Amino acid sequence: MKTVKNLKLTTILFLILMSFSCNEDEVSTNNGTSSISVRLMDDPADYDNVFIEVVDVEVKLNDYSNDENGWQSLNPINTGIYDLLELTGGVNVLLVDDFQIPSGTLNEIRLVLGDDNTVVIDGESFLLKTPSAQQSGLKIKVNETLEENISYTFLLDFVVDESIVVAGNSSNIILKPVIRGSIEAKTGTISGQVLPTGIQVEVATEIDGETISTYTNEDGNFMLVGLEEGAYSIIVTPEEASGFTPLVIEDIEVTIGNTTTIETVNFE
């Protein structure tokens, strides 16, 4: 009889210890936080303007489900309407600034757009219609582990040229956003200046068959962001009307978290 009582007591103590251990693990997991910032930029496209209305940026944490539950707003500080074609040459807009979230797995980021999205072609403005499947927002798969007490900056590169679709023979122009996401802390940047100013110049490179490009700004400056560590070749292509021949610059070394600035490219 005494043996049975001792066995029961041992079992109870074991369950209590297991419960305490689980609770302790949960507290440890839930207490850790990371900070996240989100910046929006653009790949070039052949339009006068592309205006989009940003209303929210959301994330899904430690949740691999495909349903609409579990999304958390990052309380963006700069919502509003932006001309994506102004977000080139190293210019970007800070949407989220060091927002604190629980550490763990960041599964997805969702950029939520409003209805005031337009494209200007040859001086004429057209409403961009959004497919019903994307009206809840554009989801970018991340599946990145966020370590405790670490700050992360996510770069959302809006690929405008692939995001605007003319619907067959109709007059509808559809916004089907294509966004390339990268983590600034795990990538590097190539920057530089192209002269003379006053001409349109595209700067491009290629990663695994995907072209990453940007235009120089009014001062001739450019930045190619979200590049993994390694050696790159870039193609600098002035507009055809300039009469200049494109240049290829090879063996540009990119390291994580750093900006590699190349010598000024001078077509004069």
ZIUR-V399517 format. One record per residue. RES is the residue in one small letter. OMEGA is omega in radians with two decimals (NA if undefined). Layout:
BEGIN
((RES,OMEGA) (RES,OMEGA))
END
This chain:
BEGIN
((m,-3.13) (k,3.14) (t,3.14) (v,3.13) (k,3.13) (n,3.13) (l,3.12) (k,-3.13) (l,3.13) (t,3.13) (t,-3.14) (i,3.13) (l,3.13) (f,3.14) (l,3.12) (i,3.14) (l,3.12) (m,3.13) (s,3.13) (f,-3.13) (s,-3.14) (c,-3.14) (n,-3.14) (e,3.11) (d,-3.14) (e,3.14) (v,-3.13) (s,-3.12) (t,-3.02) (n,-3.09) (n,-3.08) (g,3.10) (t,3.03) (s,3.08) (s,-3.07) (i,3.00) (s,-3.13) (v,3.10) (r,-3.14) (l,3.08) (m,-2.98) (d,2.86) (d,-3.04) (p,3.09) (a,-3.03) (d,3.06) (y,3.08) (d,3.13) (n,2.97) (v,-3.10) (f,3.04) (i,3.13) (e,3.11) (v,-3.12) (v,3.14) (d,2.98) (v,-3.07) (e,3.08) (v,2.99) (k,-3.04) (l,3.08) (n,-3.06) (d,-3.10) (y,-3.12) (s,3.13) (n,-3.11) (d,-3.06) (e,3.11) (n,3.00) (g,3.12) (w,-3.13) (q,3.11) (s,3.08) (l,3.11) (n,-3.10) (p,-3.07) (i,-3.07) (n,3.02) (t,3.12) (g,-3.09) (i,-3.11) (y,2.99) (d,-3.07) (l,-3.08) (l,3.02) (e,-3.09) (l,3.10) (t,3.10) (g,-3.13) (g,3.11) (v,3.05) (n,3.12) (v,3.12) (l,-3.13) (l,-3.11) (v,-3.05) (d,3.05) (d,3.10) (f,-3.10) (q,3.08) (i,3.10) (p,3.06) (s,-3.11) (g,-3.11) (t,3.00) (l,-3.05) (n,-3.05) (e,2.93) (i,3.12) (r,3.04) (l,-3.08) (v,-3.12) (l,3.04) (g,-3.09) (d,-3.04) (d,-3.12) (n,-3.07) (t,3.03) (v,3.12) (v,-3.12) (i,-3.12) (d,3.08) (g,-3.12) (e,-3.08) (s,3.13) (f,3.07) (l,3.07) (l,3.12) (k,-3.09) (t,3.08) (p,-3.09) (s,-3.11) (a,-3.09) (q,-3.11) (q,3.10) (s,3.14) (g,-3.13) (l,-3.09) (k,3.10) (i,3.12) (k,-3.12) (v,-3.11) (n,-3.12) (e,3.09) (t,3.12) (l,-3.12) (e,-3.12) (e,3.08) (n,3.09) (i,3.09) (s,-3.13) (y,3.04) (t,3.13) (f,-3.14) (l,3.09) (l,-3.08) (d,-3.07) (f,-3.11) (v,-2.99) (v,-3.04) (d,3.13) (e,-3.00) (s,-3.10) (i,-3.02) (v,3.04) (v,-3.02) (a,3.03) (g,-3.13) (n,-3.14) (s,3.13) (s,-3.11) (n,3.02) (i,-2.96) (i,3.04) (l,3.07) (k,-2.94) (p,2.99) (v,-3.09) (i,3.05) (r,-3.11) (g,3.07) (s,3.14) (i,-3.08) (e,-3.09) (a,-3.09) (k,-3.14) (t,3.10) (g,-3.02) (t,2.96) (i,3.12) (s,3.11) (g,3.13) (q,3.12) (v,3.11) (l,0.06) (p,3.04) (t,3.10) (g,3.03) (i,-3.14) (q,-3.11) (v,3.05) (e,3.06) (v,-3.02) (a,2.99) (t,-3.08) (e,3.07) (i,3.10) (d,3.09) (g,3.13) (e,3.14) (t,3.05) (i,-3.02) (s,3.07) (t,3.04) (y,2.99) (t,3.09) (n,-3.05) (e,3.10) (d,-3.14) (g,-3.10) (n,3.09) (f,3.02) (m,2.98) (l,-3.01) (v,3.07) (g,-3.11) (l,3.06) (e,-3.12) (e,3.14) (g,3.13) (a,-3.07) (y,2.91) (s,3.08) (i,3.08) (i,-3.13) (v,-3.00) (t,3.07) (p,3.09) (e,-3.03) (e,-3.10) (a,-3.11) (s,-3.11) (g,3.14) (f,3.13) (t,3.12) (p,3.12) (l,3.04) (v,3.10) (i,-3.00) (e,3.00) (d,3.05) (i,-3.07) (e,3.11) (v,3.08) (t,-3.05) (i,3.06) (g,-3.09) (n,3.06) (t,3.06) (t,-3.13) (t,-3.12) (i,3.08) (e,-3.13) (t,3.08) (v,-3.04) (n,3.13) (f,-3.08) (e,NA))
END
